[in-house]
Amino acid sequence: MAETAKWYVIHTYSGYENKVAQDIEKVVENRKLHDLILEVKVPTEKVTEITDGKTKEVERKTYPGYVLLKMVYTDDSWYVVRNTRGVTGFVGPASEPTPLTEKEVAALGVETGSTVQVNFAVGDSVKVSGTAMDGFVGIVQSINLEDQTVDVMISMFGRETPATLALNQVIKLDD
């Protein structure tokens, strides 16, 4: 038996990750197992979705169906986790709990990150919105998610004009 707490991964029914995490935390609280099960995490990331010119922040599960636990592996802690409703087992050979290395924990992204998603791609037709070129139609040339800009070739008065716009200033046209 290990004396130090290590990270383990448990498999759950998809969509039950938060419920399983809450249930484990509740059992830890009720049975005073704070020294055995230290942390329960559902890895998530914040995603900025831009649809029809509207920006919205969405929190999305990084690994649906999995919950991370920092715990000291004992018969008691194994029993509590394994018999939590929604848990299908530990991740490891023959469902034996296998601790993660610190490198694996970092790679799993226990710390939340942030990404941006858009509903248009290079080559799509878009309409400009919220600028002096309101209503003009153009073709997406490139998308820069780091700078949150999009390069569009706009057809103005019979000429092709390049423009760099913010991601939320273009709306994808239905083909």
C-alpha positions as CSV (number, residue, x, y, z in Angstrom):
1,M,0.0,0.0,0.0
2,A,1.2,3.5,-0.9
3,E,1.6,6.1,1.8
4,T,1.6,9.1,-0.5
5,A,-1.4,10.3,-2.5
6,K,-1.2,9.7,-6.2
7,W,-3.4,10.6,-9.2
8,Y,-5.7,7.8,-10.5
9,V,-8.2,7.8,-13.4
10,I,-11.6,6.3,-13.0
11,H,-14.0,5.5,-15.8
12,T,-17.6,6.6,-15.5
13,Y,-20.8,6.5,-17.6
14,S,-20.5,9.3,-20.1
15,G,-22.4,12.4,-18.9
16,Y,-22.1,11.3,-15.2
17,E,-18.6,12.8,-14.6
18,N,-19.8,15.7,-12.5
19,K,-22.3,13.6,-10.6
20,V,-19.7,10.9,-9.8
21,A,-17.3,13.7,-8.6
22,Q,-19.9,15.2,-6.3
23,D,-20.9,11.8,-4.9
24,I,-17.3,10.9,-4.1
25,E,-16.8,14.3,-2.5
26,K,-20.0,13.8,-0.4
27,V,-18.8,10.3,0.8
28,V,-15.4,11.7,1.7
29,E,-17.1,14.5,3.7
30,N,-19.5,12.1,5.4
31,R,-17.0,9.4,6.3
32,K,-14.2,11.8,7.1
33,L,-11.9,10.3,4.5
34,H,-10.0,13.6,3.7
35,D,-6.7,11.9,4.4
36,L,-7.4,9.2,1.9
37,I,-9.1,11.0,-1.0
38,L,-7.6,14.4,-1.4
39,E,-8.9,15.8,-4.7
40,V,-11.5,14.9,-7.3
41,K,-11.3,16.6,-10.7
42,V,-13.3,16.5,-13.9
43,P,-10.8,17.8,-16.6
44,T,-12.4,20.7,-18.5
45,E,-11.4,23.5,-20.8
46,K,-13.0,26.8,-21.6
47,V,-13.9,27.1,-25.2
48,T,-14.9,30.3,-26.9
49,E,-17.5,29.5,-29.5
50,I,-18.2,32.1,-32.2
51,T,-21.5,31.4,-34.0
52,D,-23.2,34.0,-36.3
53,G,-21.1,36.8,-34.9
54,K,-21.9,36.0,-31.3
55,T,-19.2,35.0,-28.8
56,K,-19.9,32.7,-25.9
57,E,-17.8,30.9,-23.4
58,V,-18.5,27.2,-23.0
59,E,-16.9,24.8,-20.5
60,R,-16.3,21.5,-22.2
61,K,-15.1,18.2,-20.7
62,T,-11.6,17.4,-22.0
63,Y,-12.0,13.6,-21.4
64,P,-15.7,12.6,-21.4
65,G,-16.3,9.5,-19.3
66,Y,-13.2,10.0,-17.0
67,V,-12.6,11.5,-13.6
68,L,-9.2,12.1,-11.9
69,L,-8.7,11.3,-8.3
70,K,-5.8,12.2,-6.0
71,M,-5.9,9.6,-3.3
72,V,-3.9,7.2,-1.1
73,Y,-4.7,3.7,-2.4
74,T,-6.0,1.6,0.4
75,D,-8.8,-1.0,0.6
76,D,-11.1,1.7,2.0
77,S,-10.5,4.3,-0.7
78,W,-10.7,1.6,-3.4
79,Y,-14.1,0.4,-2.0
80,V,-15.5,4.0,-1.7
81,V,-14.6,4.8,-5.3
82,R,-15.5,1.5,-6.9
83,N,-18.9,1.4,-5.2
84,T,-19.9,4.9,-6.2
85,R,-22.9,5.0,-8.5
86,G,-21.8,5.7,-12.1
87,V,-18.3,4.4,-11.7
88,T,-17.5,1.5,-14.1
89,G,-13.9,1.0,-12.7
90,F,-10.4,2.2,-12.4
91,V,-8.3,2.7,-15.5
92,G,-5.4,0.2,-15.6
93,P,-4.7,-3.4,-16.5
94,A,-7.5,-5.7,-15.4
95,S,-9.2,-2.6,-13.8
96,E,-6.4,-2.5,-11.2
97,P,-5.8,1.1,-10.1
98,T,-2.6,2.3,-11.8
99,P,-1.2,5.7,-10.5
100,L,-0.3,8.3,-13.1
101,T,3.1,9.9,-13.3
102,E,3.4,13.7,-12.7
103,K,4.2,14.0,-16.4
104,E,1.0,12.2,-17.3
105,V,-1.0,14.4,-15.0
106,A,0.4,17.5,-16.6
107,A,-0.3,16.1,-20.1
108,L,-3.9,15.3,-19.1
109,G,-4.4,19.0,-18.5
110,V,-5.8,19.0,-14.9
111,E,-5.2,22.8,-15.1
112,T,-7.9,24.3,-17.3
113,G,-6.8,25.9,-20.6
114,S,-8.6,28.1,-23.1
115,T,-9.3,27.6,-26.8
116,V,-11.4,29.3,-29.5
117,Q,-13.8,27.6,-31.9
118,V,-15.5,29.1,-35.0
119,N,-18.2,27.8,-37.3
120,F,-16.5,28.8,-40.5
121,A,-13.3,27.6,-42.3
122,V,-11.0,28.8,-45.0
123,G,-12.9,29.1,-48.3
124,D,-16.3,29.7,-46.7
125,S,-18.4,32.6,-47.7
126,V,-19.0,35.1,-44.9
127,K,-20.9,38.3,-44.3
128,V,-19.2,41.2,-42.6
129,S,-21.0,42.5,-39.5
130,G,-20.3,45.4,-37.0
131,T,-17.8,47.4,-39.1
132,A,-17.8,50.1,-41.8
133,M,-18.1,47.3,-44.4
134,D,-21.4,46.0,-42.8
135,G,-23.3,43.7,-45.2
136,F,-20.4,43.0,-47.6
137,V,-19.7,39.4,-48.5
138,G,-16.3,37.8,-48.7
139,I,-14.3,34.6,-48.8
140,V,-12.3,33.5,-45.7
141,Q,-8.6,33.4,-46.7
142,S,-7.1,32.5,-43.3
143,I,-8.0,32.2,-39.6
144,N,-5.7,33.2,-36.8
145,L,-7.1,31.8,-33.5
146,E,-4.2,33.2,-31.4
147,D,-4.9,36.8,-32.5
148,Q,-8.6,36.1,-32.8
149,T,-8.7,37.5,-36.4
150,V,-9.8,36.4,-39.8
151,D,-8.5,37.5,-43.2
152,V,-11.3,37.9,-45.7
153,M,-11.2,38.8,-49.4
154,I,-14.2,41.1,-49.8
155,S,-15.8,41.9,-53.2
156,M,-16.4,45.7,-53.1
157,F,-17.6,47.5,-56.2
158,G,-16.2,44.9,-58.6
159,R,-12.8,44.7,-56.9
160,E,-11.3,42.2,-54.5
161,T,-10.3,43.9,-51.3
162,P,-8.4,42.1,-48.5
163,A,-9.5,42.8,-44.9
164,T,-8.5,41.6,-41.5
165,L,-11.4,41.4,-39.1
166,A,-12.1,40.2,-35.5
167,L,-13.6,36.7,-35.4
168,N,-16.9,38.0,-34.2
169,Q,-17.2,40.4,-37.0
170,V,-18.0,37.8,-39.6
171,I,-21.1,35.5,-40.0
172,K,-21.0,32.3,-42.0
173,L,-23.4,32.3,-45.0
174,D,-25.5,29.2,-45.5
175,D,-24.3,27.6,-48.8
